[in-house]
Amino acid sequence: MSHKNVTGNTDTRAELDAFRELQQLAYQAASDVAATLEPGVTEREAARRVREHLEARGVQDWFHTPFAWFGDRTAFRNFRVPLQFFPTGRRLEEGMPFILDCAPVRDGYVADIGYSGYLGENALHDLLMDDLRAHRDLIVERVGAGDTLQDVYRAVDALIREQGHDNRHRVYPGRVIAHRVGRVRSRLPRAIVAGFGVRSLQTLVGDLVVERLHHRSPLWADGDVSAHPATPGLWAVEPHIGFRDIGVKFEEILVVAEDGAHWLDDDLPHVRRWARTAPATAATSQETATV
């Protein structure tokens, strides 16, 4: 993406519409597949269903292929090496939380989403999802105010601790909470290596080189390389919180312009859920901490 004001011209608005449409498609795929999950289904089977759903609807490539995490794997407990992120033979059980995560590419546009849910009933999961709402508000407010990404990351950390939870996005490679998203423009053949599309990886590596020349990074973590305001463009942001053996997150695109920031789309499953429920309160976190 260009470093211009991304809401400032017709062409870019059309591009934002294309990113939004794909993000909607990815969330719909996760939601549709979540509705099909039953006791005994494996993470591999769930991830396969998401992939087939999207490829049947025009997805041609992947930033990364779909992931599925069940049970305590939603909180990345005891994850030590990258291979542990890939879907396993873990089987879903009643009451068990799950996360479906996918990053499809269609016509060069990219989406990267995370969908949190559970099978049957799980009151603690609902409480964690309520607390996640505050992170969405905090991130857009602080990024829009021009705070450094490092400071916003630390503010998210502080809020997680205040809520009585722990930071799980720090377990991702590089401790990232977000990464830049742009059009994939590559002449490489479509191929998947270790779960990632080679065309998307080429784009990301190119962004890394360019941004480092300006003492910035397209990867948002808590280190000094993120001690700069968000570069204008699109960012896939995924705050991920955990409590005991449950992890919850959302992942969606944040639009950063020269004059502020806003979420690409408010018509998403987690946002609709919060619109139906009362705002999170301090009492919610206190109740969670004593469960």
Secondary structure, 3 states (H helix, E strand, C coil): CCCCCCCCCHHHHHHHHHHHHHHHHHHHHHHHHHCCCCCCCEHHHHHHHHHHHHHCCCCCEEEEEEEEEEHHHHHCCCCCCHHHHCCCCCECCCCCEEEEEEEEEECCEECCEEEEEECCCCHHHHHHHHHHHHHHHHHHHHHHCCCEHHHHHHHHHHHHHHHCCEECHHHCHHHCCEEEECCCCCCCCCCEECCEEHHHHHHHHHHHHHHHHCCCCCEECCCHHHCCECCCEEEEECCEEEECCEEEECEEEEEEECCEEEECCCCCHHHHHHHHCCCCCHHHHHHHHHC
